[in-house]
């Protein structure tokens, strides 16, 4: 194999594929990236057996061929080469190393045979549709923070994606929850998604998709089966296994009759919560909201270090009430809100609270209260 290409093109592609490779692997081939030169292109492929990323880039191929080399090592080498350099990747028939040349630099990397490299065979995809990168990013950004990290409840370790019939028509909806908070975002279902199975996209896959959405104007092709999902993002093809589990009936925890409405300036609220929570301990992050007509008093008490209070002006005309929340969860949700005014729909101090941007029905958050 002998192939020549621009350093920046190779680096960009390696950046996309090498992230999939785990730093520690018991199976040596999984530490490698596959390089396959043919025609006028170089194909790069990496996998962790659950997730596979393939990218094809233009290159000058003098001798076609394929090999595999350590992914993180070749990424670091190319990253440190001078900008604008021409990189030559070459193997010789009787050698077990890939030679990398650029200017006066020479590297030789140990290879493993291509025959050992696993293929994440996709099988048949039952549904195929196109979504804008901006729409996918909104779904992910709005829900990702609520994905559970508790491995025992593995079915919560991802974003649940499905279509649902609403009063406004068929919606493409994403939901994530860790049992303490829930995030839901939706938009009009794209043509071709009708009747798709409800799927759970793993946390790692969600993170990789997010990093690949570099152009908000791009159209992303999505293919779905019962067990796998595939995203075609320009020259990059990402294929992932789905979480094999049943997502809970999240509709039961979304409150329907929270009639006490509170409106507050999003930034003022966020900054106030951030300030008073400075006093809280790592263990007890509770902040108490004492709500009455026209105002809300935020209080944090830490027996070890002291207390903090701050008054915030709000629009509220219902009965006065006290309710407590985890300050970190409040800040996470406030950080996702886009409009100037945040809307809190409350019931009582022991019931879940609904939070959303005032006037935006496509994204909502549910937060469980804490005892304070």
ChimeraX attribute file (.defattr): number of C-alpha atoms within 10 A of each C-alpha:
attribute: neighborCount
match mode: 1-to-1
recipient: residues
	/A:1	19
	/A:2	19
	/A:3	23
	/A:4	22
	/A:5	19
	/A:6	17
	/A:7	20
	/A:8	18
	/A:9	15
	/A:10	21
	/A:11	18
	/A:12	14
	/A:13	20
	/A:14	23
	/A:15	18
	/A:16	21
	/A:17	26
	/A:18	23
	/A:19	17
	/A:20	24
	/A:21	22
	/A:22	14
	/A:23	10
	/A:24	9
	/A:25	11
	/A:26	7
	/A:27	9
	/A:28	12
	/A:29	23
	/A:30	24
	/A:31	23
	/A:32	27
	/A:33	31
	/A:34	27
	/A:35	20
	/A:36	19
	/A:37	27
	/A:38	20
	/A:39	12
	/A:40	13
	/A:41	18
	/A:42	25
	/A:43	19
	/A:44	24
	/A:45	28
	/A:46	30
	/A:47	28
	/A:48	19
	/A:49	14
	/A:50	16
	/A:51	22
	/A:52	23
	/A:53	26
	/A:54	20
	/A:55	20
	/A:56	18
	/A:57	17
	/A:58	17
	/A:59	19
	/A:60	18
	/A:61	20
	/A:62	15
	/A:63	14
	/A:64	17
	/A:65	17
	/A:66	19
	/A:67	22
	/A:68	27
	/A:69	22
	/A:70	20
	/A:71	25
	/A:72	19
	/A:73	15
	/A:74	20
	/A:75	20
	/A:76	13
	/A:77	13
	/A:78	21
	/A:79	17
	/A:80	11
	/A:81	18
	/A:82	13
	/A:83	11
	/A:84	11
	/A:85	15
	/A:86	16
	/A:87	21
	/A:88	19
	/A:89	19
	/A:90	20
	/A:91	21
	/A:92	11
	/A:93	7
	/A:94	6
	/A:95	10
	/A:96	15
	/A:97	19
	/A:98	20
	/A:99	17
	/A:100	20
	/A:101	19
	/A:102	19
	/A:103	11
	/A:104	5
	/A:105	11
	/A:106	10
	/A:107	13
	/A:108	16
	/A:109	16
	/A:110	12
	/A:111	19
	/A:112	19
	/A:113	13
	/A:114	18
	/A:115	10
	/A:116	11
	/A:117	19
	/A:118	15
	/A:119	12
	/A:120	17
	/A:121	9
	/A:122	15
	/A:123	9
	/A:124	12
	/A:125	15
	/A:126	14
	/A:127	18
	/A:128	18
	/A:129	15
	/A:130	16
	/A:131	15
	/A:132	16
	/A:133	22
	/A:134	17
	/A:135	17
	/A:136	20
	/A:137	17
	/A:138	16
	/A:139	24
	/A:140	21
	/A:141	15
	/A:142	25
	/A:143	25
	/A:144	21
	/A:145	19
	/A:146	25
	/A:147	23
	/A:148	22
	/A:149	13
	/A:150	11
	/A:151	9
	/A:152	9
	/A:153	13
	/A:154	16
	/A:155	21
	/A:156	28
	/A:157	24
	/A:158	28
	/A:159	30
	/A:160	24
	/A:161	22
	/A:162	20
	/A:163	21
	/A:164	16
	/A:165	11
	/A:166	8
	/A:167	6
	/A:168	7
	/A:169	10
	/A:170	17
	/A:171	21
	/A:172	19
	/A:173	21
	/A:174	26
	/A:175	28
	/A:176	28
	/A:177	26
	/A:178	17
	/A:179	15
	/A:180	16
	/A:181	25
	/A:182	23
	/A:183	27
	/A:184	25
	/A:185	22
	/A:186	24
	/A:187	19
	/A:188	15
	/A:189	19
	/A:190	16
	/A:191	11
	/A:192	14
	/A:193	21
	/A:194	18
	/A:195	11
	/A:196	17
	/A:197	16
	/A:198	18
	/A:199	24
	/A:200	27
	/A:201	24
	/A:202	23
	/A:203	18
	/A:204	15
	/A:205	21
	/A:206	17
	/A:207	13
	/A:208	17
	/A:209	18
	/A:210	17
	/A:211	12
	/A:212	16
	/A:213	19
	/A:214	13
	/A:215	12
	/A:216	12
	/A:217	11
	/A:218	14
	/A:219	18
	/A:220	19
	/A:221	17
	/A:222	21
	/A:223	20
	/A:224	24
	/A:225	20
	/A:226	17
	/A:227	18
	/A:228	24
	/A:229	23
	/A:230	21
	/A:231	19
	/A:232	18
	/A:233	20
	/A:234	15
	/A:235	11
	/A:236	20
	/A:237	18
	/A:238	24
	/A:239	24
	/A:240	25
	/A:241	21
	/A:242	20
	/A:243	23
	/A:244	15
	/A:245	12
	/A:246	13
	/A:247	22
	/A:248	12
	/A:249	7
	/A:250	13
	/A:251	8
	/A:252	8
	/A:253	17
	/A:254	18
	/A:255	16
	/A:256	11
	/A:257	10
	/A:258	16
	/A:259	13
	/A:260	16
	/A:261	16
	/A:262	23
	/A:263	18
	/A:264	22
	/A:265	16
	/A:266	20
	/A:267	16
	/A:268	14
	/A:269	22
	/A:270	19
	/A:271	13
	/A:272	18
	/A:273	24
	/A:274	15
	/A:275	15
	/A:276	19
	/A:277	25
	/A:278	13
	/A:279	19
	/A:280	21
	/A:281	15
	/A:282	7
	/A:283	6
	/A:284	13
	/A:285	20
	/A:286	26
	/A:287	26
	/A:288	23
	/A:289	22
	/A:290	16
	/A:291	23
	/A:292	19
	/A:293	15
	/A:294	15
	/A:295	18
	/A:296	24
	/A:297	17
	/A:298	24
	/A:299	21
	/A:300	26
	/A:301	21
	/A:302	15
	/A:303	9
	/A:304	9
	/A:305	9
	/A:306	10
	/A:307	15
	/A:308	16
	/A:309	17
	/A:310	14
	/A:311	15
	/A:312	15
	/A:313	17
	/A:314	18
	/A:315	16
	/A:316	19
	/A:317	14
	/A:318	15
	/A:319	10
	/A:320	14
	/A:321	15
	/A:322	16
	/A:323	22
	/A:324	21
	/A:325	21
	/A:326	21
	/A:327	22
	/A:328	15
	/A:329	18
	/A:330	19
	/A:331	17
	/A:332	14
	/A:333	24
	/A:334	21
	/A:335	13
	/A:336	18
	/A:337	22
	/A:338	14
	/A:339	15
	/A:340	12
	/A:341	19
	/A:342	21
	/A:343	22
	/A:344	22
	/A:345	20
	/A:346	22
	/A:347	19
	/A:348	17
	/A:349	18
	/A:350	14
	/A:351	16
	/A:352	21
	/A:353	24
	/A:354	23
	/A:355	24
	/A:356	24
	/A:357	22
	/A:358	17
	/A:359	10
	/A:360	12
	/A:361	11
	/A:362	15
	/A:363	22
	/A:364	22
	/A:365	26
	/A:366	22
	/A:367	23
	/A:368	19
	/A:369	20
	/A:370	18
	/A:371	12
	/A:372	17
